Amino acid sequence: EYIQNGHSSPKGCLYLKDWHMSRDFPEHNVYTTPVFFSSDWLNEYWDTLEVDDHCLLVVSRTPFHADVFRSYSWSANICGRKKWLLYPPGQEDFLRDTHGNLPYDVTSAELQDGNLFPRFEEACQPLEIIQEAGEIIFVPSGWHHQVYNLEDTISINHNWLNGCNIDIMWQFLQNELSSVQKEIDEWKNTMDSWHQHCQVIMKACSGIDYGEFASFLKIIAENRMAFLKACSSGESSDYSRHLSETFTTLGPYHAAFDLQRVAYIIECLLCNEDFKRLDRSTLTLQPEAMVQQIRDTIQSTRGRHLLYQE
């Protein structure tokens, strides 16, 4: 309708992002997530919380960035063409200005100014991809990228996390908190709740703090423990239809792998000094108890259905 009515904008071609169209209009059966991308902890968590739907009208390009929480992303072009510029992890450090900031546009001529971007010449050339209609691109964790719609384009995009990159998310969160602590270090000795304020600022900047990260792990673990117990007992589980189909497709081996990864990250939390400073009474996750539950679930299901191999 936007195109047919000849609408235009001084900002150029615009597009509408609809975060939950598929969830809110299931009768339309808009698309099915490819099985390769179906282990999606991020959307599983947000769907559990029933995060409100919202839309955003934006310019038809994305500035230079890495994806939220250093998640994976996949993008499927239904129609139209996109141009991608991608840099491997670590290359972004060569693209920072003298203040440590990343450029908005990596193709800008100002990056040639050595006084502003002193390490630009050390950066490798970006991987350039033209994505055609009917093609899907996978962006690994930590790959900074910039994207242009070359023409009117409809695409389906997901950011996603799972057991294969949850450790990268945990490292990202530690780096984010460290940056906040560095910024307000001068007030450390004058504020009784300095560490708590760091968590608040971190959540405002990054969208999550250590407490919510712990809640995230709890939901992921509980869903998989319930699935494995259902496999063992033969009883049905109280999941959403989508989650039930995902678990059935991925199977008990995958659920077991996820549990082992969650247990590993929780053990990392228990060793982290900043996590130790959190008020345990405010957490939905009791980490020691959760690790023990995971171990008990693994032990109780291992022999019955040969879910694991020694």
C-alpha positions in Angstrom: 0.0 0.0 0.0 2.9 2.4 0.9 4.4 1.8 -2.6 1.2 1.7 -4.5 0.0 5.1 -3.1 3.3 6.7 -4.1 4.3 7.7 -0.6 7.8 9.0 -0.1 10.0 10.3 2.7 12.9 12.8 2.8 14.8 10.0 4.6 14.6 7.8 1.6 13.1 4.3 1.4 11.5 3.2 4.7 10.4 -0.1 6.1 8.4 -1.3 8.9 9.7 -3.7 11.6 7.1 -5.9 13.2 8.7 -7.9 16.0 5.9 -10.4 16.7 3.7 -10.6 13.6 4.1 -14.4 13.4 3.3 -14.9 17.0 0.3 -12.5 17.1 -1.3 -13.7 13.8 -0.6 -17.5 13.8 -3.6 -18.1 11.5 -1.6 -16.5 8.7 1.2 -19.0 9.0 3.6 -16.4 7.8 6.7 -18.5 7.9 8.4 -21.4 9.7 11.8 -21.0 11.2 14.4 -23.1 9.4 15.4 -26.1 11.6 19.0 -25.0 11.6 18.0 -21.8 13.5 15.2 -23.3 15.6 17.2 -23.6 18.9 16.4 -20.0 19.8 16.8 -19.3 23.5 16.3 -15.5 23.1 12.8 -15.7 21.6 11.9 -18.6 23.9 12.6 -16.3 26.9 10.8 -13.3 25.5 7.8 -15.3 24.5 7.7 -16.8 28.0 7.6 -13.2 29.4 5.0 -12.2 26.8 7.0 -9.1 25.9 4.7 -6.5 24.3 4.6 -6.2 20.5 5.9 -3.0 19.0 6.7 -1.7 15.6 9.4 0.8 14.4 9.7 2.8 11.2 13.3 3.2 10.3 15.6 4.2 7.4 16.2 1.3 5.0 19.7 0.6 6.2 21.4 -0.3 9.5 24.5 1.4 10.8 27.7 -0.4 11.6 27.0 -2.7 14.6 27.2 -6.1 16.2 23.9 -7.8 17.1 22.3 -7.5 20.5 24.0 -9.5 23.3 26.4 -10.7 20.6 23.7 -13.1 19.4 23.7 -14.9 16.1 21.3 -13.5 13.4 19.7 -14.8 10.3 18.0 -12.8 7.6 15.9 -14.3 4.8 15.0 -12.1 1.8 11.5 -12.7 0.6 11.9 -10.1 -2.2 14.4 -7.4 -3.0 18.2 -7.2 -2.6 20.5 -6.3 0.2 24.1 -5.4 0.4 26.1 -6.6 3.5 29.5 -5.4 4.7 30.8 -7.7 7.4 34.0 -7.7 9.6 35.2 -10.6 11.6 35.4 -10.3 15.4 38.3 -8.1 16.5 38.5 -6.0 13.4 36.1 -3.4 14.8 38.9 -2.3 17.1 40.8 -0.9 14.1 37.7 1.1 13.1 37.4 3.1 16.3 38.0 6.8 16.5 40.3 8.5 18.9 37.6 8.4 21.6 37.0 4.7 21.2 33.7 5.1 19.3 32.7 3.0 16.2 31.8 4.8 13.0 28.1 5.1 12.0 29.1 4.3 8.3 32.2 2.3 7.5 32.2 3.6 4.0 32.4 7.2 5.1 35.4 9.1 3.7 36.2 10.4 7.2 37.7 7.0 8.1 40.6 7.9 5.9 41.5 10.7 8.3 44.3 9.2 10.4 43.9 11.9 13.1 40.4 10.7 13.7 40.7 7.0 13.0 44.4 6.2 13.7 44.2 2.4 13.1 41.9 2.3 10.1 44.7 1.2 7.8 45.2 -1.9 9.9 41.7 -3.2 9.3 41.0 -5.9 6.7 38.6 -5.3 3.9 35.0 -6.2 4.8 33.3 -9.3 3.4 30.8 -7.9 0.9 27.7 -9.9 0.1 24.8 -9.1 -2.2 21.8 -11.0 -0.9 19.2 -11.9 -3.5 15.5 -12.8 -3.0 15.1 -16.3 -1.7 18.5 -16.3 0.0 19.2 -16.6 3.8 22.3 -15.1 5.4 23.7 -16.3 8.8 25.7 -13.8 10.8 27.9 -15.4 13.5 28.3 -13.9 17.0 30.4 -10.8 17.2 30.6 -10.0 13.5 30.1 -6.3 13.1 28.2 -5.4 10.0 26.4 -2.8 8.0 23.4 -3.4 5.7 21.7 -1.6 2.9 18.4 -2.3 1.1 19.3 -1.9 -2.5 15.6 -1.8 -3.5 12.2 -2.3 -1.9 12.8 -5.4 0.2 10.8 -7.7 2.5 12.9 -9.8 4.8 12.5 -12.0 7.9 15.2 -11.4 10.5 15.9 -13.1 13.9 18.5 -12.5 16.6 19.0 -15.7 18.5 21.1 -17.4 21.2 21.5 -21.0 22.2 24.0 -23.3 23.9 26.6 -22.8 21.2 27.1 -19.1 21.9 25.8 -18.5 25.4 29.4 -18.2 26.6 29.9 -15.3 24.2 26.8 -13.6 25.6 28.2 -14.1 29.1 31.6 -12.6 28.1 29.8 -9.7 26.5 27.8 -9.0 29.7 31.0 -9.0 31.7 32.6 -6.6 29.3 29.6 -4.3 29.4 29.6 -4.2 33.2 33.4 -3.6 33.3 32.9 -0.6 30.9 30.2 0.9 33.2 32.4 0.3 36.3 35.2 2.1 34.6 33.1 5.1 33.7 31.8 5.7 37.2 34.9 4.5 39.1 35.5 7.9 40.7 32.3 7.6 42.7 33.0 4.0 44.0 34.1 5.1 47.4 31.3 7.6 47.9 28.3 5.4 47.1 27.2 2.6 49.4 25.3 0.9 46.5 27.9 1.6 43.8 27.8 -2.0 42.5 24.0 -2.0 42.4 24.0 1.3 40.4 26.5 -0.3 38.0 23.9 -3.1 37.3 21.2 -0.5 36.8 23.2 1.5 34.3 24.3 -1.7 32.5 20.7 -2.7 32.1 19.8 0.8 30.8 22.6 0.6 28.2 22.5 -3.1 27.3 18.9 -4.2 28.0 19.9 -6.8 30.7 21.7 -7.1 34.0 23.1 -10.1 35.8 19.9 -10.7 37.7 17.8 -10.9 34.5 20.5 -13.0 32.8 20.1 -15.5 35.7 16.4 -15.5 35.2 16.9 -16.2 31.5 19.1 -19.2 32.3 16.5 -20.5 34.7 13.7 -20.5 32.2 15.8 -22.2 29.6 16.9 -24.9 32.1 13.4 -25.5 33.4 11.9 -26.0 30.0 14.5 -28.6 29.1 14.3 -30.4 32.3 10.6 -30.7 31.9 11.0 -32.0 28.4 13.5 -34.6 29.4 11.3 -35.8 32.3 8.4 -36.0 29.9 10.5 -38.1 27.5 11.3 -40.4 30.4 7.8 -40.7 31.7 5.9 -40.6 28.4 3.7 -37.8 29.7 2.9 -34.6 27.8 4.4 -31.3 28.9 2.7 -28.0 29.3 4.4 -26.0 26.6 3.2 -23.7 23.9 2.6 -25.5 20.6 5.6 -23.8 19.0 8.0 -24.8 21.9 6.7 -28.3 21.9 7.3 -28.7 18.2 10.8 -27.2 18.6 11.8 -29.7 21.3 10.3 -32.6 19.4 12.3 -31.6 16.3 15.6 -31.1 18.1 15.1 -34.1 20.4 16.5 -35.1 23.8 20.1 -35.1 22.9 19.9 -31.4 22.1 18.0 -30.6 25.3 20.7 -32.4 27.2 23.4 -30.4 25.5 21.5 -27.2 26.4 21.3 -28.2 30.0 25.0 -28.9 30.2 25.7 -25.5 28.7 23.4 -23.8 31.2 25.1 -25.6 34.1 28.5 -24.4 32.9 27.4 -20.8 32.7 25.8 -20.9 36.1 29.0 -22.3 37.5 30.8 -19.3 35.9 28.3 -17.0 37.6 29.1 -18.6 40.9 32.8 -17.8 40.5 32.1 -14.2 39.4 32.7 -11.5 42.0 30.1 -9.1 40.7 27.5 -11.8 40.7 28.4 -12.7 44.3 27.5 -9.1 45.3 23.9 -9.4 44.1 21.2 -9.7 46.6 20.2 -13.4 46.4 16.8 -12.7 47.7 15.9 -10.7 44.6 16.9 -13.5 42.2 14.5 -16.0 40.7 17.4 -18.3 40.1 19.1 -20.0 43.1 22.2 -21.1 41.3 23.5 -23.9 43.4 20.1 -25.5 43.6 19.6 -25.2 39.8 23.0 -26.8 39.0 22.0 -29.7 41.3 18.6 -30.0 39.6 20.3 -30.1 36.2 22.7 -32.8 37.4 19.9 -34.8 38.9 17.8 -34.6 35.7 20.8 -35.7 33.6 21.5 -38.6 35.9 17.8 -39.7 36.1 17.2 -39.7 32.4 20.5 -41.0 31.2 19.9 -44.7 31.8 16.3 -44.9 30.8 16.4 -43.6 27.3 20.2 -43.6 26.6 20.1 -39.9 26.1 23.8 -39.6 26.6 26.8 -41.6 25.6 29.8 -42.0 27.9 
